[in-house]
């Protein structure tokens, strides 16, 4: 693994993709990003549009589908080649070789997540288990569901508080040094070290606890993760599905059932959009505000999802 410059003037971004609603397309975007990173640039003179890099995926929810990723890789390769049967073996070979450069880690707790992440440099630069990617840069560090341990962390804090009340010898906890915050401080410190070492994008997904608030400047969503994380990330993009008109309040059961299939088709056709979160935008430079405001209420990121993967819509 070739280590990239640790002294780059412009660091790669740290992007948080937050799903404002269920089925917001977060994981599908991750599939798209990972596929683009691990595919070769070309094969026998045919461009495949890949970055020919490796990806470290921390699957905190343990439900990331490599099978789905394989389907998307096949579709992307199929677009580059003809549909002739003679290319079937080439496609299968390229998919297999590309997947060798996706390194998946599945820690089971916040502590194991931090420990595993801290060993990332040793894994890619020293450990023989990553030798298949020795000649590739690390194209992205992906965290699938950064909030996976959120409730467990909160529960551990409550247990710690109860123990302090029951045991007079245990000192009273300082809220600024709680177990919850200390874990995120350790995590961000570890993330920052890896970010400097590899100088590659860090992309993390999570979900929202609050509802978006819409105003004249832009939309905002209150984060539930602590400020140590929100200050570290570069940008928070909130993802939503286009709303589909609900059944009218005066419709009978028969009318609802009659339109059930049509409504489902409308839901399936509905697209997705993403917008830059305006929360804590007071500290933004005016030029940044102008640029984000110019993206419009739907943020300039519009996409649809099909069996072949994510397709982005052109602006306008």
Buried (B, 14 or more C-beta within 10 A) or exposed (E): BBEBEEEEEEBBEBBBBBBBBEBBBBBBBBBBBBBBBBBBEEBEEEEBBBBBBBBBBBBBBEEBEBEBBBBBBBBBBBEBBEEEEEBEEBBEEBBEBBBEBBBBBBBEBBEEBBEBBBBBBEBBBEEEEBEBBEEBBBBBBBBBBBBBBBEEBBEBBEEBBEEBEEEEEEEEBEEEEBBBBEBBBBBBEBBBBBBBBBBBBBBBBBBBEEEBEEEEEBBBBEBBBBEBBBEBBEEBBBBBBBEEEEEEEEEEEEEEEEBEEEBEEEEEEEBBBBBBBBBBBEEBEEEEBEEBBEBEEBBBBBBBBEEEBBEEEEEE
